Amino acid sequence: MRALRWLEARYRRVLAQLGYEYPPYYMTITEAAMVLLVIGAVTPRVLAGPVGMQWVWLGAAIALSLVHLVASLVNARSVSITAHTVATLSTAVLFWCVPATFDVVPLMLILGITQVAAVCTVRVAAVHLAVYLAVVIGAGVLGAIHQAWLIVLTVCFGAAVGLLMQNQLLLLRAERRAQAARTALDRAAIAAEVHDVVAHSLAVVLLNVTAARRALESDDDRAEAVEALQDAETQGRTAMKDIRNTIELLRIDGPGSAQPGLSDIPELVASFERAGLAVALDQRTAPTALTGTSGLAAFRVVQESLANAVKHAPGARVVVTVEARERHGLTVRVACPVPDGARRAPGGTGLDGMRARVESAGGTLTTGPVDGTWLVDARFPVTHPSSTVRKEPPSWP
């Protein structure tokens, strides 16, 4: 077991040096297969009874195989593909100097070129393949081997297998990167959704708490203060429910609780108005004019804009306009007077989140001061939902 762990650690270092993420047992299997092939090449030649210089060639082949194996195991700091090719081909040539009725040396060449092609670029693999083929063809011309053309084909097949293994590894690596990107998008979606829900809820809660404090400070109106605090409590409970629904929708893949849309904008505006924000709504659109994704984006634009108004322009009158036309699509405008000396707080993500949400729904978002008024202008194309399509939770909350 200790030897296996040592081999695994060594092969991990080798693969890391080569820049490939093959499982370590791949190299363990190929090295073991190479040892078995060397034994399979030696055995029939010894049984055939070598004579004269054949013993020298056979001994040299065995020695070279052992040196190459030991060097590859001991020297983990330097990996040379060229040395591997030279050792494999030299061993094959030495074995071919000793005739055998049953020969597994071609399998050594196939395994060797497969190892090379799996860890090299296509150009480098082509160079090594050309050297392999030159040696095989030369041995065939000299009569050292028979059916050299068949060995040429199998060696080419081995190179193709190595390249396919490398392509599979690259595809797996690309899939992992794509999965990481999807995970990042999911996290961004969760952050945007929770930000919208929490920002809106806290804004309303703060308005109610402020109203309660002022009621107690000004005329000691406990009834009004209690009502404001009750509204704040209700809004807090609603926020917790919305957050749970949001997380549940993002956690499971299937029908879930309905997300807010155009039909929920009046209630949203009313909640801010009850909390003390001076806001007017002009909505001229049918609730079914947009698909779920666009309707949700429009709702979030209004929600984020009103929360920003509470934060940056308390006491200002906000005008919300929601208008849909058959040819021009849906327009959502939120206008709020800009207080003197008001600046955008650094580090905020609300506007960026709004823009990303609107663009993901196929719309455009324009924000900025216009004649002393901060204007948020979101435009969406009108897309009528098909009655034959089953409604699913939106991929972008």
C-alpha positions in Angstrom: 0.0 0.0 0.0 2.8 2.4 0.8 4.4 1.7 -2.6 1.1 2.4 -4.3 0.7 5.7 -2.5 4.3 6.6 -3.4 3.6 5.8 -7.1 0.4 7.9 -7.0 2.2 10.9 -5.5 5.0 10.6 -8.0 2.6 10.3 -11.0 0.6 13.3 -9.8 3.8 15.4 -9.8 4.7 14.2 -13.3 1.2 15.0 -14.7 1.2 18.4 -13.0 4.6 19.1 -14.6 3.2 18.1 -18.0 0.1 20.2 -17.4 -2.5 17.5 -17.7 -5.0 16.2 -15.1 -5.2 12.6 -16.0 -5.9 10.3 -13.0 -2.7 8.9 -11.6 -3.8 5.3 -12.2 -3.6 5.9 -15.9 0.2 6.1 -15.7 0.3 3.2 -13.2 -1.6 1.0 -15.7 0.5 2.0 -18.7 3.8 1.5 -16.8 2.6 -1.9 -15.6 1.5 -2.8 -19.2 5.0 -1.8 -20.5 6.7 -4.1 -18.0 4.4 -7.0 -19.0 5.1 -6.3 -22.7 8.9 -6.4 -22.0 8.5 -9.7 -20.2 6.3 -11.0 -23.1 9.0 -9.9 -25.6 11.9 -11.6 -23.6 10.2 -14.9 -22.9 9.7 -16.3 -26.4 13.2 -15.2 -27.4 14.8 -16.9 -24.5 12.8 -20.1 -25.1 13.9 -20.0 -28.8 17.6 -20.2 -27.7 19.5 -17.1 -28.9 23.0 -17.6 -30.3 26.1 -15.5 -30.4 25.4 -11.7 -30.5 21.7 -12.3 -30.0 22.4 -12.7 -26.3 24.0 -9.3 -26.3 21.1 -7.6 -28.1 18.6 -9.3 -25.8 20.6 -8.3 -22.7 20.9 -4.8 -24.0 17.1 -4.6 -24.6 16.4 -5.8 -21.1 18.9 -3.4 -19.5 17.6 -0.4 -21.5 14.0 -1.3 -20.4 15.0 -1.5 -16.8 17.1 1.7 -16.9 14.2 3.6 -18.6 11.7 2.3 -16.0 13.9 3.1 -13.0 14.8 6.5 -14.4 11.1 7.4 -15.0 10.2 6.3 -11.4 13.1 8.0 -9.6 13.5 11.2 -11.6 10.2 13.0 -10.9 11.6 16.5 -11.5 12.4 16.2 -15.1 10.0 14.6 -17.6 11.4 14.2 -21.2 9.0 12.9 -23.9 11.9 12.7 -26.3 13.8 10.4 -23.9 10.7 8.2 -23.7 10.5 7.9 -27.4 14.2 7.2 -27.9 14.1 4.5 -25.1 11.0 2.8 -26.5 12.2 2.7 -30.1 15.7 1.6 -29.1 14.3 -1.2 -27.0 12.1 -2.3 -29.9 15.1 -2.3 -32.4 17.2 -4.3 -29.9 14.4 -6.9 -29.6 14.0 -7.1 -33.3 17.7 -8.1 -33.6 16.6 -11.4 -32.0 13.9 -13.1 -34.1 10.9 -14.6 -32.4 7.9 -16.5 -33.7 5.5 -14.6 -31.5 6.3 -10.9 -31.0 4.6 -8.3 -28.8 7.1 -5.6 -29.6 4.5 -3.8 -31.9 2.3 -3.5 -28.9 5.1 -1.7 -27.1 5.2 0.8 -29.9 1.4 1.3 -29.8 1.5 2.0 -26.1 4.5 4.2 -26.3 3.0 6.5 -29.0 -0.3 6.6 -27.2 1.5 7.9 -24.1 3.3 10.5 -26.1 0.2 11.7 -28.0 -1.8 12.0 -24.8 0.5 14.6 -23.3 1.8 16.6 -26.3 0.5 19.1 -28.7 -0.7 17.8 -32.1 2.5 19.2 -33.8 4.8 17.5 -31.3 2.8 14.3 -31.5 3.1 14.3 -35.3 6.9 14.6 -35.1 7.1 11.7 -32.7 4.7 9.7 -34.8 6.9 10.3 -37.9 9.9 9.0 -36.0 8.0 5.9 -34.9 6.9 5.2 -38.5 10.4 5.7 -39.9 11.8 3.1 -37.5 9.0 0.6 -38.3 9.3 1.1 -42.1 13.1 0.9 -41.8 12.9 -2.4 -39.9 10.5 -3.7 -42.5 12.8 -2.8 -45.4 15.7 -4.5 -43.6 13.6 -7.7 -43.1 13.7 -7.5 -39.3 9.9 -7.6 -39.1 7.1 -8.9 -41.2 3.9 -7.0 -42.2 5.3 -3.6 -41.4 2.3 -2.0 -43.0 0.1 -3.5 -40.4 2.3 -2.2 -37.6 2.3 1.2 -39.2 -1.5 1.3 -39.1 -1.7 0.2 -35.5 0.9 2.8 -34.4 -1.2 5.5 -36.2 -4.2 4.1 -34.3 -2.3 4.4 -31.0 -1.5 8.1 -31.8 -5.1 8.8 -32.6 -6.2 7.2 -29.2 -3.7 9.4 -27.4 -5.1 12.5 -29.0 -8.6 11.5 -28.3 -7.8 11.0 -24.6 -6.2 14.5 -24.6 -9.3 16.0 -26.3 -11.6 14.3 -23.8 -9.5 15.8 -21.0 -9.7 19.3 -22.5 -13.5 18.9 -22.9 -13.8 17.9 -19.3 -11.7 20.9 -18.2 -13.9 23.2 -20.3 -17.0 21.6 -18.7 -15.6 22.3 -15.3 -14.9 25.9 -16.2 -18.5 26.2 -17.5 -19.8 24.7 -14.3 -17.8 27.2 -12.3 -19.2 30.0 -14.4 -22.7 28.8 -13.9 -22.1 28.6 -10.2 -20.9 32.2 -10.2 -24.0 33.3 -12.1 -26.2 31.4 -9.7 -24.5 33.2 -6.8 -25.0 36.5 -8.5 -28.7 35.7 -9.1 -29.1 34.9 -5.4 -27.3 38.0 -4.4 -29.4 40.2 -6.7 -32.7 38.6 -5.6 -31.9 38.8 -1.9 -30.6 42.3 -2.3 -33.9 43.4 -3.9 -36.0 41.8 -1.3 -34.0 43.0 1.7 -33.5 46.5 0.4 -37.2 47.0 -0.2 -38.2 45.5 3.1 -35.7 47.4 5.1 -36.6 50.7 3.4 -40.3 50.2 4.3 -39.4 49.1 7.9 -37.2 52.1 8.4 -40.0 54.4 7.1 -42.4 52.9 9.6 -40.0 53.1 12.5 -39.2 56.7 11.6 -42.9 57.5 11.5 -43.4 55.8 14.9 -40.5 57.8 16.4 -41.8 61.1 15.1 -45.3 60.3 16.3 -44.0 59.7 19.8 -41.8 62.8 19.7 -44.2 65.3 18.3 -47.5 64.6 19.9 -47.1 61.4 21.8 -49.6 59.7 19.5 -49.2 56.1 20.7 -51.9 54.7 18.4 -50.2 56.0 15.3 -46.8 54.8 16.6 -48.2 51.3 17.3 -49.8 51.2 13.8 -46.5 52.1 12.2 -44.6 49.5 14.2 -47.2 46.9 13.3 -46.7 47.8 9.6 -42.9 47.4 10.2 -43.4 44.0 11.8 -45.7 42.9 8.9 -43.2 44.0 6.4 -40.4 42.2 8.2 -42.4 39.0 8.2 -43.2 39.4 4.5 -39.5 39.9 3.8 -38.6 36.7 5.6 -41.2 34.8 3.6 -40.0 36.4 0.3 -36.4 35.4 1.1 -37.5 31.8 1.9 -39.5 31.6 -1.3 -36.5 33.0 -3.3 -34.1 30.5 -1.9 -36.5 27.7 -2.4 -37.0 28.7 -6.1 -33.3 28.8 -6.6 -32.7 25.5 -4.8 -35.2 23.2 -6.6 -35.8 22.7 -10.3 -39.5 22.7 -10.9 -42.7 24.6 -10.4 -42.6 26.8 -7.3 -44.2 29.9 -5.8 -45.1 32.6 -8.3 -42.6 35.4 -8.6 -43.9 39.0 -8.5 -44.8 40.7 -11.7 -46.6 43.7 -13.2 -49.8 42.9 -11.3 -47.9 43.3 -8.0 -46.6 46.8 -8.7 -49.6 48.6 -7.3 -49.3 46.7 -4.0 -45.6 47.4 -3.9 -46.2 51.1 -4.4 -48.9 51.1 -1.8 -46.6 49.5 0.8 -44.2 52.3 0.4 -47.0 54.9 0.5 -48.4 53.4 3.7 -44.9 53.6 5.2 -44.8 57.3 4.5 -43.1 57.7 1.1 -44.8 60.3 -1.1 -45.3 58.2 -4.3 -47.7 58.3 -7.2 -48.3 55.4 -9.6 -49.5 55.8 -13.2 -49.9 52.2 -14.6 -51.4 51.7 -18.0 -50.8 48.1 -18.9 -52.4 44.8 -18.8 -50.8 42.4 -16.2 -50.4 39.7 -19.0 -48.5 42.0 -21.4 -45.1 40.4 -20.5 -43.6 37.1 -19.8 -42.6 36.1 -16.3 -39.0 37.1 -16.6 -39.7 40.6 -18.0 -42.5 41.2 -15.5 -40.3 40.2 -12.7 -37.5 42.5 -14.0 -40.0 45.4 -14.2 -41.2 44.8 -10.7 -37.6 44.7 -9.3 -36.8 48.0 -11.1 -39.7 49.7 -9.4 -38.8 48.1 -6.1 -35.1 49.0 -6.2 -35.9 52.6 -7.4 -38.3 53.2 -4.5 -35.8 51.8 -2.0 -33.1 54.1 -3.4 -35.5 57.0 -3.1 -36.0 56.3 0.6 -32.3 56.1 1.1 -31.1 59.0 -1.0 -34.1 61.4 -1.1 -36.2 61.0 2.0 -39.3 63.2 1.8 -39.2 63.7 -1.9 -42.2 62.9 -4.1 -41.6 59.9 -6.4 -43.5 59.3 -9.6 -43.8 55.8 -11.0 -45.0 55.3 -14.6 -45.7 51.9 -16.1 -46.9 52.0 -19.7 -47.2 49.3 -22.3 -47.9 49.7 -26.0 -48.4 46.9 -28.5 -45.6 48.1 -30.8 -43.3 50.0 -28.5 -43.1 47.4 -25.7 -43.2 48.2 -22.0 -41.7 51.3 -20.4 -41.1 51.7 -16.7 -40.0 55.1 -15.4 -39.3 56.1 -11.8 -38.6 59.8 -11.3 -37.4 61.3 -8.1 -36.1 64.8 -7.3 -32.4 64.9 -6.6 -31.6 66.7 -3.3 -28.9 69.3 -3.4 -25.5 67.8 -2.8 -26.7 64.3 -3.2 -24.0 61.8 -4.3 -24.1 58.2 -5.2 -22.8 56.1 -2.4 -19.6 54.2 -3.3 -19.7 50.4 -3.4 -23.4 50.1 -4.2 -24.6 47.3 -6.5 -28.3 48.2 -6.9 -28.0 50.0 -10.3 -25.6 47.4 -11.7 -28.0 44.6 -10.5 -31.0 46.4 -12.1 -29.1 46.8 -15.4 -28.1 43.1 -15.4 -31.6 42.0 -14.7 -33.2 44.2 -17.4 -30.7 43.2 -20.0 -31.2 39.5 -19.1 -34.9 40.0 -19.9 -34.0 41.6 -23.3 -34.5 45.2 -22.3 -32.5 48.3 -21.8 -31.9 50.5 -18.7 -31.0 54.2 -18.6 -30.3 56.0 -15.3 -29.1 59.4 -14.4 -30.1 63.0 -13.6 -32.4 64.9 -16.0 -33.3 68.5 -15.1 -32.9 68.0 -11.4 -34.7 64.7 -11.3 -33.1 61.3 -11.0 -34.7 59.2 -13.7 -34.7 55.4 -14.0 -36.0 54.4 -17.5 -36.4 50.7 -18.3 -37.7 49.4 -21.6 -38.8 45.9 -22.4 -40.0 44.3 -25.6 -43.5 42.9 -25.4 -43.5 39.1 -25.6 -46.8 37.3 -25.3 -46.5 34.1 -23.4 -47.6 31.0 -25.2 -50.5 29.1 -23.7 -49.0 25.8 -24.7 -45.8 26.2 -22.8 -45.7 25.1 -19.2 -44.6 27.8 -16.9 -41.4 27.3 -15.1 -39.5 29.4 -12.5 -37.3 31.9 -14.3 -33.7 30.9 -14.7 -32.7 34.5 -13.7 -34.7 35.5 -10.6 
